[in-house]
Amino acid sequence: MSIDTYERGKALSEELNPGMEAALRERYGHIVPGMAESVVDFAYGQHYARDGLDLKTRYLATIAALTALGGQTKPQLKVNIGGALKAGASEREIGEVIWQMALYGGFPAAINGLNAALEVFAGEEQ
């Protein structure tokens, strides 16, 4: 972990998911020390903040992957749908990306993804 990527990741994660690092630390820090910082550094500092794709596109790609993986990813899917909205994606774009995954993850995975999206769009807890 470099200080540069961690600081860049911390700023981005706090903008998109305020309190995420603290929540991860509180929930998992006692069994996996440093996990929260690693997530911030690796996911946000080294990946989401990279050049080459805009943030909205990165979130849409993440939503597609999590949808295709299936229902066990619902908590992460909801967090990333919220992030995509903050990054400028529309509900329609998110819905279309999720529905496209019916071809790759199957109809149940896509329908579960759409249900997760509806919960986020309705403002339910992420």
C-alpha positions as CSV (number, residue, x, y, z in Angstrom):
1,M,0.0,0.0,0.0
2,S,1.4,3.4,-0.9
3,I,0.5,6.5,0.9
4,D,-0.4,8.1,-2.4
5,T,-2.9,5.5,-3.5
6,Y,-4.4,5.2,0.0
7,E,-4.9,8.9,0.3
8,R,-6.4,9.1,-3.2
9,G,-8.6,6.1,-2.4
10,K,-9.7,7.6,1.0
11,A,-10.8,10.8,-0.6
12,L,-12.8,9.0,-3.3
13,S,-14.4,6.4,-1.0
14,E,-15.4,9.2,1.5
15,E,-17.0,11.1,-1.4
16,L,-18.9,8.1,-2.8
17,N,-19.4,5.9,0.3
18,P,-19.0,8.1,3.4
19,G,-18.0,6.1,6.5
20,M,-17.3,2.9,4.5
21,E,-13.7,2.5,5.8
22,A,-14.8,3.1,9.4
23,A,-17.7,0.6,9.0
24,L,-15.3,-2.0,7.6
25,R,-12.8,-1.4,10.4
26,E,-15.4,-1.7,13.1
27,R,-17.0,-4.8,11.7
28,Y,-13.9,-6.8,10.6
29,G,-10.9,-5.0,12.1
30,H,-10.7,-7.3,15.1
31,I,-10.3,-10.4,13.0
32,V,-8.5,-8.9,9.9
33,P,-6.5,-5.9,11.0
34,G,-5.8,-3.5,8.1
35,M,-8.6,-4.9,5.9
36,A,-10.4,-1.6,5.8
37,E,-7.3,0.3,4.7
38,S,-6.5,-2.4,2.1
39,V,-10.0,-2.1,0.6
40,V,-9.7,1.7,0.4
41,D,-6.2,1.5,-1.1
42,F,-6.8,-1.3,-3.6
43,A,-10.4,-0.8,-4.7
44,Y,-10.6,3.0,-4.6
45,G,-7.0,4.2,-4.8
46,Q,-5.6,1.7,-7.3
47,H,-8.7,0.9,-9.4
48,Y,-11.6,3.3,-9.2
49,A,-9.2,6.3,-9.4
50,R,-7.2,5.0,-12.3
51,D,-7.1,6.8,-15.6
52,G,-8.5,5.2,-18.7
53,L,-12.2,4.9,-17.7
54,D,-14.4,7.5,-16.1
55,L,-15.9,6.7,-12.7
56,K,-19.4,6.1,-14.1
57,T,-18.2,3.5,-16.5
58,R,-16.2,1.7,-13.8
59,Y,-19.3,1.5,-11.6
60,L,-21.4,0.2,-14.5
61,A,-18.8,-2.5,-15.1
62,T,-18.8,-3.4,-11.4
63,I,-22.6,-3.6,-11.4
64,A,-22.5,-5.9,-14.4
65,A,-19.9,-8.2,-12.7
66,L,-21.7,-8.3,-9.4
67,T,-25.0,-9.0,-11.1
68,A,-23.6,-11.9,-13.1
69,L,-22.0,-13.4,-10.0
70,G,-25.5,-13.8,-8.5
71,G,-27.6,-13.1,-5.4
72,Q,-24.8,-13.6,-2.9
73,T,-23.4,-10.2,-3.9
74,K,-26.5,-8.2,-3.1
75,P,-24.9,-6.1,-0.3
76,Q,-22.0,-5.1,-2.5
77,L,-24.3,-4.6,-5.5
78,K,-26.4,-2.1,-3.6
79,V,-23.4,-0.2,-2.5
80,N,-22.1,0.0,-6.0
81,I,-25.5,1.0,-7.4
82,G,-25.4,3.9,-4.9
83,G,-21.9,4.8,-6.1
84,A,-23.0,4.7,-9.7
85,L,-25.8,7.1,-9.1
86,K,-23.4,9.5,-7.3
87,A,-21.0,9.1,-10.3
88,G,-23.8,10.2,-12.7
89,A,-25.3,7.0,-13.9
90,S,-29.1,7.1,-14.4
91,E,-31.5,4.6,-13.1
92,R,-32.2,3.5,-16.7
93,E,-28.5,2.9,-17.4
94,I,-28.1,0.9,-14.3
95,G,-31.2,-1.1,-15.1
96,E,-30.0,-1.8,-18.7
97,V,-26.6,-3.0,-17.5
98,I,-28.2,-5.3,-15.0
99,W,-30.7,-6.7,-17.5
100,Q,-27.8,-7.3,-20.0
101,M,-26.4,-9.7,-17.5
102,A,-29.4,-12.0,-18.0
103,L,-27.4,-13.3,-21.0
104,Y,-24.3,-14.1,-18.9
105,G,-25.5,-14.7,-15.3
106,G,-29.0,-15.9,-16.1
107,F,-32.5,-14.5,-15.6
108,P,-32.5,-15.2,-11.8
109,A,-29.2,-13.2,-11.4
110,A,-30.6,-10.3,-13.5
111,I,-33.9,-10.2,-11.7
112,N,-32.2,-10.3,-8.3
113,G,-30.0,-7.4,-9.5
114,L,-33.0,-5.4,-10.6
115,N,-34.6,-6.0,-7.2
116,A,-31.5,-4.7,-5.5
117,A,-31.5,-1.7,-7.8
118,L,-35.2,-1.0,-7.0
119,E,-34.3,-1.0,-3.2
120,V,-31.5,1.5,-3.8
121,F,-33.7,3.7,-6.0
122,A,-36.4,3.7,-3.3
123,G,-33.9,4.9,-0.8
124,E,-33.8,1.7,1.3
125,E,-30.7,1.0,3.4
126,Q,-27.6,0.0,1.5
